[in-house]
Amino acid sequence: MTLASDQDKAPGTLSHTAKQMLSLQEAVFAAWMQRVRTEVQQANTLAEPILVNTPLTLYDNLVQAISDQHSRDGVGVAVTTVGAEHGGERARLTNYDIAAVIAEYQHFRWTIFDVLKQNDVAITEDQIRIINEAIDTTIRDAVTAFSLAQSIFRERFVAAVAHDLRTPLGAISLTSELIRVSTEPRHMHELAGQTLSHVARMDGMLKDLLDAVAFQNGARLSLRLAEFDIWDVIHEACAPNLVGSRPVHREGSSVRGWWDRDSMKRAVENLIGNAVKYGDANRPITIRSVAAHQRMILTVHNEGDPIPPDQIESVFQVFQRTKLAKEGNKRGWGLGLPYVRSVAESHGGSIGVDSGDDRGTTFTIDIPIDSRPFQAAPVLSEKLD
């Protein structure tokens, strides 16, 4: 099993040293958790699912990066949102300050080198440089995201909302006028159906908007937690009306947990819809769920044009659609992925993305298997009081 953000499962691409490092993952995390709880006061009482967070993914990305045969290098480690998601989650769910965020990454670095040395794993100067550069970049991204999450969210979206609402409103106005002048019952019935369809479209858009903006302004999504199997939700989300003729591969295992079923289903549907819209129409979509360290990790992968590195974080911001989406004339409100982020974060987790020419695009929902203990965690508005 790999927890790398691109979900590369080809062991042949890993060097001998990388395989040794991968085999020591559990030892590294055991030593790191003990070390960081001792040295970082704010980490002392954190539950394990929150403490390990995205470093699980970072570690496997580092394993890939030190392998000459693998497509990921030190730069490839940086072209993910791992650091940013870690910093954002620390801001939302802990009483960390910036110094604590930096310190835990420093301990992570030292622990990796200590455990490798203790187990006689020899690494080259170049591999040490790759690991150091990748962790330094991740620290920078985490600190930036942490700082942004500490400020009150301001999003200039009124103009975008007005612009996007004009299309369905115009259609409703037209069909209503045709109904008013029509004398043919069958034609009126068809026009009424079109009107209701546009109304439903607007209602769904406004619901996503209210949920996303409320969360970005510090409010928590209202969740109704219940125990269920994420495998059932994935099955429902792969309905033919959503994926069309695209082949969908489901991998991993059944994972039962305590989450909000409706919001998780909407989140998975949004990710699948995103893969259908922007992925290569001739390549399958792969959905995978696994359990690790009391967390559920769900990934949706598609092949196709990658998200440019300078736009990778903007996909989670309300109305900040990528240049590729705009140039491709893809329909969308720019709310789907921000909503997925709000769902993941309201469950005490995070959403990340890994994208590249040679590995496609993978979105990852990473949340505690039991989200009940984290519903009392302070949201942004409470932390700023």
Secondary structure by P-SEA (a helix, b strand, c coil): cccccccccccccccaaaaaaaaaaaaaaaaaaaaaaacccccccccccccccaaaaaaaaaaaaaccccccccccccccaaaaaaaaaaaccccccaaaaaaaaaaaaaaaaaaaaaacccccaaaaaaaaaaaaaaaaaaaaaaaaaacccccccaaaaaaaaaaaaaaaaaaaaaaaacccaaaaaaaaaaaaaaaaaaaaaaaaaaaaaaaaaccccccbbbbbbaaaaaaaaacccccccbbbbbbbbbbbbbccaaaaaaaaaaaaaaaaacccccbbbbbbbbbcccbbbbbbbbbcccccccccccccccccccaaaaaacccccccaaaaaaaaaaaacccccccccccccbbbbbbbbccccccccccccccccc
